[in-house]
């Protein structure tokens, strides 16, 4: 079984408020209040961008944008495309691999 909520995969599919509610419900000791506020603010911004992209940008254009930025997606779900593009918009393009020096990122959901 799961010993810690940190072992659970897929948190990125939930809004921060939902993650916090689950953690609070099981009395998970989290970060400090300042860290929690920062995470919540960052998550709110990420979801705002994701919601705007999903509502206004066709999946084909999202996939092209990801490809132009070195992200290889074979059969992405809309959720994955939106998340990857929004993350790139907020955090910038990923740096080259320190081993092979290539910019290509292979995404495995």
C-alpha positions, 0 to 999 in steps of 0.5 A: 500500500501507499505509505505516504502521499508523496508516493501517489502519482498524478498530482499534476492533474489536480488543482492545488486546492484539491491536492491541499484538501486531500492532504489536509484530510489525511493530516499530511504534514506539508510545507510551511505556510509561506511555501504553501501560499507560493505553491497555491499562487503558482498553481492558480496561474498555471491553471489559468493559463491551461484553461485559457489554452484549452478554450482558445487554442486548437490541439493541432497548434498546441502539438506544433508548439510543443514540437517546435520547442523540442518536445516529442509527443506521439499521441498526446491527450489534450490534457498533456498538451495543454499542461506541457505548453502552459508549463513552458510558457510559465517556466521557459524551455527546458535546457539541453540534456547535460549528457547528450546535449540534445534539446529533444525531450521525449514525454512519457505519461 
